[in-house]
C-alpha cells in the first residue's frame, strides 16, 4: 500500500483497476476449468455405457437418464459458468474502488473537511498534515499554506489593531496634559484680565506659555498623522548593490557625526552582492536609530552590518548609559519618553515606534537591549526575500 500511497491519483486508479481485472480474469479461468471438469465428469457417467451381447459391444447413450441430483448439479454448473465471471469482475472492481477510496481519498478529504470547518469557526490555530505525494497531497499542502498565510495576516491585523489602540491611547494621554495646562491658563486669564490685576508682562508671558503648549499639541497631531500614514506605506523592493548602499550610508553617518561632534565605526560582513530591499525605508530606519544613538552616546557609536538567513541586519551600539528597565519594556511604544533622561531636544517618543513599523513593513523586526557594557544596543532586521 505504500507504493499506492505515493502514486498519483490517475496511476493508482489505473493500477488498482488493472490488477482487479487481471485477478478477475484468472479467477474466471480457474472457475471455468473447474466447473467444466465437473460438468464433464458428470456427463461421462451417462454418455458411454458399454453393453456386451457376446458377439459385439454396443455403446449406449444414456444422457436422458440423468438422476435428479445430477440434473440439478448440471443446472447449477451452467448458471455458475454465467454468473461467476460477473461476480468476479464486478466484485473485484468494487473492491478496487473501495481500496482506492480508503487509501487515496478518505484521509485527505477528512483533513480538508476538518480544516474547512476550523476556518469557518474562525480558528486558524491548527495544522494540516498529509504527506502523500499525489494531487490531494499537493492540495492539502496548498490548503495548509493558505491557512498559514491567513493566520499570519490575521495576527498582523490584530497587531495593527492593538498598535492603533496603543497609539490612540498614548496620543489621548499625552494630549491631555497640554490641554489641561491651556485650560488652566485660559481660566486664569479670563478671571484676572477683567480685574486689571495682571500686568502686560504677565499676560505676555502667559500667552507665550500657552503658545508653547499649542506648538506641543501640533507636534503630537503631526506625529500621530505620520504614524497613521505609515500603515498605508507600500514597500517597494528592488535589486540593489549592498556595497553602494553601505557607502552612501557611511557618508550620511559622517555628516551626522560631525554635527554631533562624536565618532563612529562602521563594519560590514557582507560581500559585494546584490540584494532585494527598499533603500529608502532602510535608510530612514537606520539613520533614525543612529541619530538617537549619537544623541545619547558619550563619544562613539558602532554599526555592524551582516546578512543572516536572508535578513539584512544592522546592529547599532553607543557608549552611553543604556536603556533603563522601564525603557527596555516600553521604548518601542508610541509617545514613550524615558523620564530619567534630561533630554533638552524636542523628543516625542515616536522614533523607535516608527522604526518598528517600518521594519515590520519590510518583513523584519527591531529589538532593543543593553550590551555587555550596559550601553544601548538596537538590532534592526529587514527581509531581502522577493
N, C-alpha and C positions, 0 to 999 in steps of 0.2 A: 504493500500500500504506500510505502514511502516514495516509490518511483511514480505512482499515480499522483501523489500529493504534489510533486514538483513538476508535473506535466501541465501544459496549457489546457484550457477547458476543451478546445476542439480536439486536441490529441488524446486527452484522457477519454473523452466520449467515444472517439473512433476506436481506441484500443479496447475499451470495455465492450463496445458493441460487436467488434470483430471477434473478440475472444468468446463472447456468448454464442455467436453464430457458429464458430468452429466447434465449440463444445456441443452445441445442439446437433450439429451435423454428425459428429462422432457418435453421440448417444442414439440418434435416429438410426444410423447404420448398424450399430450393435443390436438395437432393439429389433430392427427388421430381420437381421440374420437369425437372431434367437427365435423370434416368432415364426419365421419361415421354416426353420428346422423343426420347431414344434409342430407346425402345421403338416409338414411332410411326414413326420414320424407317425402322426395320427392317420393320415391317408394311406401310408404304407401298409397299415394293418388290414385295409379293405381292398386295395387295388389289385393285389396279386395273391389269390388263394388257390394253390395248385390242387387238382382233382386227378387221382390216378385210377384209370379204368382197366389197368392191366395191360393194355396194348399201347396206348399213348397217354401223355399227360396234358390235361386241359387247364389253362389258367382262367379262373372265373373272376369276373369283375363284380365286387360287392359294394360299390360306392353307395348304392341305395339302401344299404343295410347298416348305416351308422347308428350307433347307440345314441340314445337321447343325451347322455353325458358328453359324448364326443361331438355331437352336433352343436351342443351349447358351447363347448370349448372352441370349436372351429369358428363359430359366430363371434365369440369374444376376441379371438385372434384377428379376424378380419376387421373388427371395429378398432382394436388397438393399433393395427397397422395404419389406419387412417388418423386416429386421434393422437397417438403418442408424438408424431412429429410436430403437430400443432402445440401440444403441451410443452414439449422441449423448447421449441423456438420462442413461443410466447412467454413461457415461464422464465427462461434464461435472459430474454431481453428485458423483462420486468425486473429481474434480479440485477442486471447490469445498470438499469435506471436507478434502482434503489441504492446500489453501491455508489454510483456517480453522485447522487444527491447527498448521501451521508458523508462521503469523502471530500467532495469538491464544493458543495453548495450550502449544506446545513450550517456549518460553523461560521463562515463569513457572513451569511445572511443574518444569523442571530447576532453577530458582533455589530453589523451595520444597523440593525433594528434597535439594539440596545443603545448604540451611540446616538441614533436619531432621537430616541426617547429622552436621553440625558440632555441633549441640546434643546429639545422642545420644553424641557423643565428648567431651562436657563442654567444648567450645570455644565461647565466646561472643564471641571477639575477631574478628568478621568483620562484613561489612555487606551487606545485601540491597538491590540497586538494580534497580528496574524502573519505568520512567517512564510506561507507558501508562495512560491514564485510563479503565480499564474495571474490571469486577468483580474480575478477577485482579490488576490493578494495586492496587486497594484492599486485596485480601487480602495481597499482598506487603508493602504499607505497614504493615498491621496486624501482620503477622509480624515486620517489622523493629522496630516499636515494642515488641512483646513481647520480642524479643531484647535490645533496648536496655535495657528495664526489668529483665530478668533479669540482664543484665550489671552494671547499677548495683546491684541488690540483692546480686549475688554479690560485688562489690567492697566494698559496705557490710558484708556478712557477714564477709569476710576481714579488713576493717579492724577490726571489732568483736573478732574472734578475736585479732588481733595486739595490739589495745589491752588486751584482757583478759590476754594473756600478759605485756605490759609492766607492767600493774597488779599482777599476781601476783608478777612478778619483783621489782618495786620494793618491794612490800609485804614479801616474804621477805627482801630485802636490808636494808631499814630496820628490820625487826623483829629481825634477828639481833644488832644492836648492844645494845639494851637487854636482850635475853635473855642475852647473854654477860656483861654487867655484873651482872645479877641472879644468874647462876650463880656469878660470882666472889665477890660479897658473901655468897651463901649458903654457899659453901665456906669463906669466911673466918670467918663466924660459927660454922659447925659445928666448925671446927678450934679456935678460940680461946675460945669461951664456956665449954666444959667445963674449961679450964685455969684459969679465973678471972683471966686476964691482961687482959681487956677491962673498962674502966670502964663504968659505966652511961651516961655521956655519950657514949662512943664507940659503944656499942651503939645508943643512941637516934639518933645522927647517921647511923649506917649504915642503920638501918631507915627513916629519913626519905629517904635517897638511894634506897633500894630502892622506897619508895612513889612517889617522883617518876618512876622508870623504869616502874613499873606503870601510873601515870597516862598515861605516854607511850605505852605499849602499847595502853591503852584508846582513846586518841585515834586511833592507827593503825587499830585494828579498826573504830571508828566511821566513820572516813573511808572505809575500804575498803567497808564496808556501804553507805554513802551513794552511793559511786561505782557500785556494782553495781545499786542501786535505780534509778539514773538511766537505765540501759539499758532498763528496763521503763516508763519515763515516757512517757505519751501526750501529744502536743502538742494542745492544744485552742484552735485559732484561732477568732477571732470578729471581726466588723466593728466597729472602734473608731475614735474620733476621735483622730488623732495629736497634735493640739494639746493636748487634755486630758491625754493620756498624758505629753507633754513637761512640762506644768505640774506634774503630780504628781511626775515625776522631778526637776524643779528644786527642789521643796520638800524631797524626800528628800536631795538632794545638799547643800542648805543646812544641814541638820541634821548631816550627816557632816562638812562643812567646819568648822562651829563646834566640834565635838568635837575635830577635829584642829588647830584654830587656824590654818587656812590658807584661801586664797581660791580661787575658781573662776570660769570664764567658760563660759557655755553658749550656743551659736549653732545655730539651726535654719534650714535652707534649704528646708524643706517647707511648702507652703501648708496652709491649713485644710481637710484632706481626711480621708476615712475610709479606713483600711487594714485588711487582713486579717492579724491576728497574735495571738500568745498573750502577753498583757500580763505575766502572772506570770513566764514564762520570761525574757522580755527584761529585765524589772526585776531579776531575780535575777542575770543575767549582767552587766548594765551596772553595777549597784551594787557587785558584787564587784570588777569591774575598777577602778571609781572609788575604792573603799576602798583597794585596793592602791596606786593612783596617789597618793592623799593620804599614804599611809604613807611613800612614798619621795620625794615632792616636797619641794623646799625651801620654796616659798611658794605656788605656784599650779598648778592643774590646769585644762586647757581641754577642752571637749567640743564636738565638731562633729557635727551630725545632718543627714543628707541621704538622698534616695531615688534609687537608680540601678539601672535595669533590674529593677524590682520587688524590689530588695533594700534593706531598711531598714538604713542603715549608721550606726554610731557610731564616731567616731574620738576616742580619749581620749589626751591627751598630758600629761606632767608636766614639771617643770623640774628633775628630779633628775639623777642620774649616768648613767641609762640602763642598758641591758642589757649584760652582759659578752658576750664572744664565745661563751663556753660557754652562757650563758643563751639567746642567740638560737637556738641549736640544740636545747636541751633543756628550756626553760622550760614547754613545753606537755605534757611527760611527767608521769606521776603521781609524787608524792612528791619532786619535784625541788626542791632548795634551793640558792641561789647561795651558795657557801662564802665568797665575797669580801665578802658583806654581813654586818654585825654587827646582826642583827635580834633585838631583845630580846623581840619579841612571839612568841607560840606560832604557828608557821607550819609547816605540814606539806606544803607544795608541792602542794596539791590544787586551789587556787582556779582557776588558769588551765586545768588539765586538766578540771575540772568545767564551766567556761565553754565549753571546746572541745566537749565532749559535747553541751551544751545548744544551742549554735549549730548544730551538725550536725543535731541532732534537729529544729530549726526550719528546716531546708533551707538553712542558711547556712554560714559559716566564721569562723574567727578567725585573725588574723596578728599577729605582733609584729616590731618593728623599732626602730631609733633614728632620731630626726628629724634635721633639719639642725643642731641644737644638741647632738646626741648625748644627748638625753634620751629616755626611753621613750615609745614610740608603739604603741598597740594598736588594731587595727581589728576590730570585730565586725559581722558581717553576718547579717541574718535575712530569709528569703524571705517575701514578702507574697502569694504565689500561693495561691489557694484549693485 
